[in-house]
Amino acid sequence: MKLLTNPETAEFFKDKDFIAKLQLLQTNPMQAMQEAKKDPRLAKVFEVLMGEMKGKPGMPGGPGGMPGRPGGMPGGMGGGMPGGMGGMPG
């Protein structure tokens, strides 16, 4: 794991409370995001991880994650629902 070798984050892993917060990311991501607002170490880990993900070539689909669709959802726009801007068909 690159976080263990990153000079900005390696020291964090000596703290058992921090490790518990990091494990919370797997079980309850929304709560982990709330914890990141309170704990600058967790926020730094998110920053490092996101930087790694942006730098990796060949991630499928680009920013949205769906192959060939920049918005991430079928239909294109980042609004959310297939075929539109996130609302109900008119």
N, C-alpha and C positions, 0 to 999 in steps of 0.2 A: 504494500500500500504506500503510495507516494506521500501520504500525509505523515507517515512515520519518518521519512527521510527529508521532508521539507523543513528547513530551519525555522520557519515561522510557525509551524504547527507541531513539531516533534515533541516539544516539552509538554504539550497539553496531555499527552497520553500517560504521563506519570500520575495524573490525578484520577482516582477512581470515580469521583462524582462526574467528571467530564466524560469519562467512558460510558457511564450510565446514560448521560444525556445524548451521547452519540448513538447508543443502542436504541434510544427512544425513536430515533429517525426511522428505524425499521418497523417498529410496532405501531407508532402513532406519529406520522410525519407532520400533521397539522400542529400537534402539541410541540414537536421539536422546533418548528418554525417560530412558535411563540417564545420558546426558550432562547432561541437565537437572538431575539430582541433584547433579552435580559443578560445574556452571556456573550461578550464580544469574542470569546474563543470559538464558540460554535458558529458565530457569524463568519469568522475568518476561515473556518473549515469549509463552509458553504462557498465562500468566495474562491478558495483554492480549487475546490472540486469543479465549480462552474467554469473556471479558467481552463482547467484540463479538458473538460468536455468540449469547449469551444475550439480548442486547438487540435482536436483529433480529426484527422481526415477520414472521410468515408462514413461518417455517421449517416444513417439512412434518413432521407427526406429533408434534411436541412433543419431549420429552426423549429418547424412544427412537428417533426417526427414521423410524418406519414410520407411514404415514398412518392416523390413527384408532386407533392402539394405543399406550397410554402406556408399555408395557414394551419396545417395540421389536421384539419377535418375535411372529409370529402366535400367538395363544393368550392373549396378554395379560400374564401375569406376567413380571417381569424375569428369571426363572430361566434362560431360554435356549432350551429346546426347545418346539416347538409343542404347545400343549395342557396344559402342566404347569408344575411348579416346578423343572424342570431335571433330573429323574430319569427313569428308564425307567418305562413304564407297568406298573402292578402287577398 
